[in-house]
Amino acid sequence: MDTEEKTIPDIIVGRLPLYLRALQSMKNEGRQITSSQELAERLGISAAQIRKDLSQFGEFGKQGTGYTIVYLCKEIQKILKVDRVWDMAIVGAGDIGEAVARYQGFTNRGFRVAMVFDNDPEKIGQKKGEFIVQDASQMAEKIREAGIRIAMISVPASNAQEVADELADAGVKAILNYAPVSLNVPPDVRLQHIDPAVHLQRMTYYL
């Protein structure tokens, strides 16, 4: 499966969480069966595209009967490897870091905040949500000891690359970057940027 996964276009992988979210919403509504057409209407993606995307990973439905929601949820969770709970570290206990630490919506989607770090003496030792902010100088050691492979960066842009380097050295393989700057990471580290201003600028083009 690993060699197959490497050939799947990233744009398809990027749509799978959208399918999963829609399916989980249907499951919460008490629904049992859905179709690519119904998913298309909910997501604004063509039914043909949804069928094509899912077919990259196997056959999950039957023509004329559609998809069993619980089954398809479980299969997509397996594909995305969120059929387990991943521990995450947050680096930066400012407004964004604190909001993420307090957010309750991760666990039922496969993630759990395990540690929060900062280098500000006034924040170290403070409680943010359920967590005590730890000293960033001990970050690499503690992340390595805990075997954490996912981290979020919410530090100032000037510090973000240094933090990314340290996280990669500590064995982190997936980084979600909230800092408004592009980062360089080793080829075996997956990097995702979240910059609200970029998305706003993309939208204002259409206004």
C-alpha positions in Angstrom: 0.0 0.0 0.0 2.9 2.4 0.7 4.1 2.4 -2.8 0.6 3.0 -4.0 0.1 5.9 -1.6 3.1 7.7 -3.0 1.5 7.7 -6.5 -1.8 9.3 -5.3 -1.9 13.0 -6.2 -1.8 15.3 -3.2 -4.9 17.1 -4.4 -6.9 13.8 -4.0 -5.5 13.2 -0.6 -6.5 16.8 0.3 -10.2 16.1 -0.6 -10.5 12.9 1.5 -10.9 14.9 4.8 -13.7 16.8 3.2 -15.5 13.5 2.3 -14.9 12.2 5.8 -16.3 15.3 7.5 -19.4 15.2 5.4 -19.9 11.4 6.0 -19.4 11.9 9.8 -22.0 14.7 9.7 -24.5 12.3 7.9 -23.7 9.6 10.5 -24.5 12.0 13.3 -27.8 12.7 11.6 -28.6 9.0 11.8 -28.1 8.4 8.1 -27.0 4.9 6.9 -26.6 5.2 3.1 -25.4 8.0 0.8 -24.4 8.5 -2.8 -21.7 10.3 -4.7 -24.4 12.6 -6.0 -25.5 13.6 -2.4 -21.9 14.1 -1.3 -21.4 16.2 -4.4 -24.3 18.5 -3.5 -23.0 18.9 0.1 -19.4 19.6 -1.0 -19.7 21.4 -4.3 -17.5 18.7 -5.9 -18.8 16.7 -8.9 -20.1 13.2 -8.3 -17.8 11.9 -11.0 -14.8 13.4 -9.2 -15.8 11.9 -5.9 -16.2 8.4 -7.5 -12.8 8.8 -9.3 -11.1 9.9 -6.0 -12.4 7.0 -4.0 -11.7 4.5 -6.7 -8.0 5.3 -6.3 -8.2 3.4 -3.0 -10.6 0.5 -3.8 -14.3 -0.1 -4.4 -16.4 1.2 -1.5 -19.9 1.3 -3.0 -22.3 -0.5 -5.3 -23.9 1.1 -8.3 -27.6 1.7 -7.6 -27.2 1.3 -3.8 -24.5 3.9 -3.0 -22.2 3.9 0.0 -22.7 2.6 3.5 -21.8 5.6 5.6 -20.3 3.9 8.6 -18.2 1.6 6.4 -16.9 4.4 4.2 -16.1 6.5 7.2 -13.9 3.7 8.6 -12.2 3.1 5.3 -11.3 6.8 4.8 -10.1 7.0 8.4 -7.8 4.0 7.7 -6.5 5.6 4.5 -5.8 8.9 6.3 -4.4 7.0 9.3 -6.8 8.7 11.7 -8.3 5.4 12.8 -6.1 6.0 15.9 -5.3 9.2 17.9 -2.1 11.1 17.2 -0.4 13.1 19.9 0.6 16.6 18.9 2.9 19.3 20.3 2.1 23.0 20.0 5.0 25.4 19.8 4.0 29.0 20.7 1.5 29.7 23.5 0.2 33.0 22.1 -3.3 33.7 21.0 -3.4 31.0 18.2 -1.5 28.4 20.2 -3.8 28.9 23.2 -6.9 28.7 21.1 -5.7 25.4 19.5 -4.8 24.0 23.0 -8.3 24.8 24.2 -10.1 23.5 21.1 -12.1 20.4 21.9 -12.7 19.3 18.4 -9.5 17.3 17.6 -9.9 14.1 19.5 -12.9 12.7 17.7 -11.0 13.4 14.4 -7.8 11.6 15.3 -5.6 14.1 17.1 -4.8 15.1 20.7 -2.8 18.0 22.0 -0.2 16.5 24.3 2.3 19.3 25.0 2.5 23.1 24.7 5.9 25.0 24.5 7.0 28.6 24.6 10.2 30.5 25.2 8.6 33.5 27.0 9.4 33.3 30.8 6.0 34.9 31.6 4.1 32.1 29.8 6.3 29.1 30.9 4.5 27.4 33.8 1.1 29.1 33.0 -1.9 27.0 32.3 -3.4 27.1 28.8 -6.6 25.0 28.7 -5.6 21.6 30.2 -1.9 22.2 29.7 1.0 23.8 31.6 3.2 25.7 29.1 6.7 24.1 29.1 10.0 25.7 28.4 10.9 25.5 24.6 14.5 24.9 25.5 13.5 21.4 26.6 11.2 20.9 23.6 13.4 18.6 21.4 14.2 16.3 24.3 10.6 16.0 25.5 9.2 15.5 22.0 11.8 12.8 21.3 11.1 11.0 24.6 7.3 11.1 23.9 7.7 9.9 20.3 5.5 12.8 19.0 5.5 13.0 15.2 3.1 15.9 14.7 3.6 19.6 15.7 1.9 22.9 15.2 4.0 26.1 14.9 2.4 29.3 16.1 5.5 31.5 16.8 6.5 34.8 15.2 7.7 34.5 11.6 11.3 35.4 12.7 11.5 32.3 14.9 9.6 29.8 12.8 12.4 28.3 10.7 14.5 27.7 13.8 11.6 25.9 15.5 10.9 23.8 12.4 14.6 22.8 12.3 14.5 21.7 15.9 11.2 19.8 15.4 12.6 17.9 12.4 15.7 17.0 14.4 13.5 15.7 17.2 11.8 13.3 14.9 8.6 15.3 14.0 7.4 14.2 10.6 4.4 16.5 10.1 4.3 20.2 10.8 1.3 22.5 10.6 2.6 26.1 10.3 0.6 29.1 11.4 3.5 31.5 11.2 3.1 33.8 8.2 6.3 32.7 6.5 7.4 29.9 4.2 9.6 27.2 5.8 12.2 24.8 4.6 12.1 21.3 6.0 13.7 17.9 5.1 12.1 15.9 2.3 10.7 13.3 4.8 8.8 16.0 6.8 5.4 17.0 5.6 4.6 20.7 5.9 1.3 22.4 5.7 0.8 26.2 5.9 -2.2 28.0 7.4 -2.2 31.7 6.8 -5.6 33.3 7.0 -4.4 36.5 5.2 -3.4 34.4 2.2 -6.9 32.9 2.0 -8.5 36.4 2.4 -6.3 37.8 -0.4 -7.4 34.9 -2.6 -11.0 35.7 -1.9 -10.8 39.5 -2.4 -9.7 38.8 -6.0 -13.3 37.8 -6.7 -15.0 40.8 -4.9 
